[in-house]
Amino acid sequence: MVIIALTSVSCSLGILNIFACLPQMVGSFISFVVFSILEPGKSPEFSDDADLIEAPKGGVNAIAVCLGIGGVCTLVAAHYTVKFKNNYH
């Protein structure tokens, strides 16, 4: 009986860990894609000649795009949370 309880607890902790870490990994991948598209090669840390690299003067800010994507995802999650609550209440 003790083995079943420990297995159940470890399974629950594993599921919790997956659902806590998966959104962080997905968000990191999305920000990698956004920065690769909007600001390719503009990082002085990865450039051979850091003196010639200037800050971008125009265009869309990649940080703002990442925050916007996060805001839209938050609204979608809130919508489905309310929908789930209404269906099972």
C-alpha positions as CSV (number, residue, x, y, z in Angstrom):
1,M,0.0,0.0,0.0
2,V,2.9,2.4,0.8
3,I,4.4,1.8,-2.7
4,I,1.2,2.8,-4.4
5,A,1.0,6.0,-2.4
6,L,4.6,6.9,-3.2
7,T,4.1,6.2,-6.9
8,S,1.0,8.4,-6.9
9,V,2.9,11.3,-5.2
10,S,5.8,11.0,-7.6
11,C,3.5,10.9,-10.6
12,S,1.7,14.0,-9.3
13,L,5.0,15.8,-8.8
14,G,6.1,14.8,-12.3
15,I,2.9,16.1,-13.9
16,L,3.3,19.4,-11.9
17,N,6.9,19.8,-13.0
18,I,5.9,19.2,-16.7
19,F,3.1,21.8,-16.6
20,A,5.3,24.3,-14.7
21,C,8.3,24.0,-17.1
22,L,6.7,23.5,-20.4
23,P,5.3,27.0,-20.8
24,Q,8.7,28.4,-19.9
25,M,10.4,26.4,-22.6
26,V,7.7,27.3,-25.2
27,G,8.0,31.0,-24.3
28,S,11.8,30.8,-24.7
29,F,11.5,29.2,-28.1
30,I,8.9,31.8,-29.2
31,S,11.2,34.7,-28.1
32,F,14.1,33.0,-29.8
33,V,12.1,33.0,-33.1
34,V,10.9,36.5,-32.7
35,F,14.3,37.9,-31.9
36,S,15.8,35.9,-34.8
37,I,13.3,37.4,-37.2
38,L,13.1,41.0,-36.0
39,E,16.7,41.6,-34.8
40,P,19.1,39.3,-36.7
41,G,22.8,40.0,-36.0
42,K,22.2,43.1,-34.0
43,S,23.6,41.8,-30.7
44,P,27.1,43.2,-30.1
45,E,27.9,40.2,-27.9
46,F,27.9,37.9,-30.9
47,S,29.6,40.2,-33.4
48,D,33.2,40.2,-34.4
49,D,33.3,44.0,-34.6
50,A,31.3,45.4,-31.7
51,D,32.2,49.0,-32.5
52,L,30.2,49.0,-35.8
53,I,27.0,47.6,-34.3
54,E,24.5,50.3,-33.5
55,A,21.1,50.0,-31.8
56,P,18.2,49.6,-34.2
57,K,16.7,53.0,-35.0
58,G,13.5,51.9,-36.7
59,G,11.2,49.0,-37.0
60,V,9.3,46.9,-34.5
61,N,10.8,46.2,-31.0
62,A,11.2,42.5,-30.5
63,I,10.7,42.8,-26.7
64,A,7.4,44.5,-27.3
65,V,6.3,41.8,-29.7
66,C,7.2,39.1,-27.1
67,L,5.2,40.9,-24.5
68,G,2.3,41.3,-26.9
69,I,2.3,37.6,-27.6
70,G,2.3,36.9,-23.9
71,G,-0.6,39.2,-23.4
72,V,-2.6,37.5,-26.1
73,C,-1.8,34.1,-24.7
74,T,-3.0,35.3,-21.3
75,L,-6.3,36.5,-22.7
76,V,-6.8,33.2,-24.5
77,A,-6.0,31.2,-21.3
78,A,-8.5,33.4,-19.3
79,H,-11.2,32.8,-21.9
80,Y,-10.7,29.0,-21.9
81,T,-10.5,29.0,-18.0
82,V,-13.9,30.7,-17.8
83,K,-15.3,28.4,-20.5
84,F,-14.0,25.3,-18.6
85,K,-15.5,26.6,-15.4
86,N,-18.9,27.2,-16.9
87,N,-19.0,23.8,-18.5
88,Y,-18.2,21.9,-15.4
89,H,-19.8,24.0,-12.7
